[in-house]
Amino acid sequence: MGGNSWQYPYTTGWVDPNSDWTNRHLGSKSTVDSYVAHMLNAYLPDLLLKLFVSSATAGAAEADCFEVIASYTGAAGPWMVGWQVNSIDANNILFHTAANGIFTLDTAGVGVLLQAQPWRYKIKVWYIG
């Protein structure tokens, strides 16, 4: 891997999870439930990942997006929320949401539970060696 991975990270592009953020594999394909196929020939400890979400339509997604920081609440019941990333092999990772979706904050600091919103996501992966 060269120094260009900071300039040219792998990106899924904007993907529509079909309004279902619960117990999903956020993948590279427009049909979700797939791996993120980054093709960087590196395992998870050598990668930096970011998850971006946007409620905007295709043309305005970049300006409207926000980063979702990894969080997980393991309590059983309605607060089993968050996401986890697992290494599959040197070119694929599994980006998995919890049983009840992803918990994040809005701009007022109020919690938002992503479960059935028709929002889109983009995952970026950098090789950091």
Backbone torsions as a table, in degrees:
resi	resn	phi	psi	omega
1	MET	NA	137.1	-179.9
2	GLY	-102.5	-178.1	-179.7
3	GLY	-69.7	-10.8	-176.9
4	ASN	-71.7	-12.8	-176.7
5	SER	-64.9	-23.4	175.6
6	TRP	-72.2	-35.7	178.6
7	GLN	-78.6	-34.5	-173.8
8	TYR	-127.5	72.6	178.7
9	PRO	-72.6	163.3	171.1
10	TYR	-74.0	139.5	175.0
11	THR	-136.0	142.0	177.6
12	THR	-76.0	-17.0	-166.9
13	GLY	74.7	177.0	-179.4
14	TRP	-78.1	126.3	-177.7
15	VAL	-120.0	137.1	178.0
16	ASP	-95.0	115.1	-179.2
17	PRO	-81.8	19.4	178.1
18	ASN	59.5	36.6	176.5
19	SER	60.2	24.3	178.4
20	ASP	-132.0	107.5	-178.8
21	TRP	-100.9	4.9	-175.0
22	THR	-94.4	128.4	175.4
23	ASN	49.6	52.5	-176.8
24	ARG	-117.2	154.0	167.7
25	HIS	-98.7	112.3	179.1
26	LEU	-83.3	103.3	-172.0
27	GLY	-110.4	-169.4	-177.2
28	SER	-80.7	-17.3	-172.3
29	LYS	-97.4	158.7	179.8
30	SER	-69.5	-10.1	-180.0
31	THR	-100.1	11.9	-176.9
32	VAL	42.2	-165.9	-176.6
33	ASP	50.2	43.6	175.6
34	SER	-137.9	173.0	174.9
35	TYR	-78.9	160.6	168.5
36	VAL	-87.8	110.0	-177.2
37	ALA	-93.6	86.4	-173.5
38	HIS	-81.7	-23.9	177.7
39	MET	55.9	33.7	179.2
40	LEU	-95.9	1.8	178.3
41	ASN	52.4	48.8	-179.7
42	ALA	-151.2	146.1	178.3
43	TYR	-87.5	168.4	-173.0
44	LEU	-48.9	-42.1	-179.2
45	PRO	-62.0	-19.0	179.8
46	ASP	-102.5	14.3	-177.5
47	LEU	-121.8	151.0	171.5
48	LEU	-117.5	128.1	-176.7
49	LEU	-122.7	146.3	174.6
50	LYS	-137.1	139.3	177.7
51	LEU	-110.9	123.3	177.6
52	PHE	-114.8	144.1	179.9
53	VAL	-129.8	144.5	178.4
54	SER	-141.1	138.2	175.3
55	SER	-93.5	-1.9	-175.4
56	ALA	-81.7	165.1	173.7
57	THR	-74.7	173.6	-172.0
58	ALA	-49.4	-46.5	-174.0
59	GLY	-70.0	-26.5	-174.5
60	ALA	-109.5	9.0	-173.8
61	ALA	-59.7	-42.2	-178.2
62	GLU	-61.1	-44.3	-177.1
63	ALA	-72.8	-23.9	-174.0
64	ASP	-100.3	-2.4	-170.1
65	CYS	-78.8	162.4	172.6
66	PHE	-140.3	155.0	178.9
67	GLU	-88.9	136.7	175.9
68	VAL	-101.8	118.4	179.6
69	ILE	-83.5	140.1	-178.6
70	ALA	-56.6	129.1	174.7
71	SER	-147.5	149.6	177.6
72	TYR	-150.3	129.4	173.1
73	THR	-114.4	115.3	-172.1
74	GLY	-88.4	0.6	-179.6
75	ALA	-62.9	139.5	178.0
76	ALA	-65.8	154.4	178.3
77	GLY	101.0	-154.2	-170.9
78	PRO	-68.0	-14.3	-178.3
79	TRP	-100.4	20.0	172.4
80	MET	-82.6	82.9	-174.2
81	VAL	-129.7	158.4	176.8
82	GLY	134.0	-163.6	176.5
83	TRP	-152.0	158.9	-178.9
84	GLN	-141.3	148.2	177.8
85	VAL	-117.4	131.8	177.4
86	ASN	-122.0	143.5	174.9
87	SER	-80.5	128.7	176.7
88	ILE	-97.3	-51.3	174.3
89	ASP	-158.9	-170.0	-174.4
90	ALA	-68.4	-9.1	-178.0
91	ASN	-127.2	2.3	-177.5
92	ASN	-139.9	141.4	172.7
93	ILE	-127.4	156.2	175.7
94	LEU	-107.8	119.2	179.8
95	PHE	-108.0	103.3	-168.3
96	HIS	-116.5	131.2	176.1
97	THR	-90.7	158.3	-178.5
98	ALA	-75.4	171.2	-175.3
99	ALA	-56.6	-31.2	-177.7
100	ASN	-113.0	19.1	175.4
101	GLY	98.1	-156.0	-176.2
102	ILE	-119.2	137.9	177.3
103	PHE	-104.3	130.8	177.8
104	THR	-143.0	-176.1	179.8
105	LEU	-117.9	149.9	172.1
106	ASP	-90.8	-176.9	-175.6
107	THR	-69.1	-13.2	176.5
108	ALA	-95.4	2.9	179.9
109	GLY	82.2	12.6	179.5
110	VAL	-91.1	137.6	-179.5
111	GLY	-65.2	139.6	177.1
112	VAL	-127.8	128.1	178.3
113	LEU	-101.8	113.2	177.6
114	LEU	-82.1	109.3	178.8
115	GLN	-129.2	-52.0	-174.4
116	ALA	-130.5	18.9	179.8
117	GLN	-72.2	143.5	178.3
118	PRO	-83.5	40.1	-178.0
119	TRP	-88.1	169.2	-178.5
120	ARG	-118.5	161.8	178.2
121	TYR	-130.7	159.5	172.2
122	LYS	-139.6	134.3	176.5
123	ILE	-114.0	131.7	174.7
124	LYS	-115.3	140.6	-178.9
125	VAL	-129.2	126.7	176.6
126	TRP	-115.7	144.2	170.7
127	TYR	-85.8	123.9	179.8
128	ILE	-118.4	-4.6	175.8
129	GLY	54.7	NA	NA
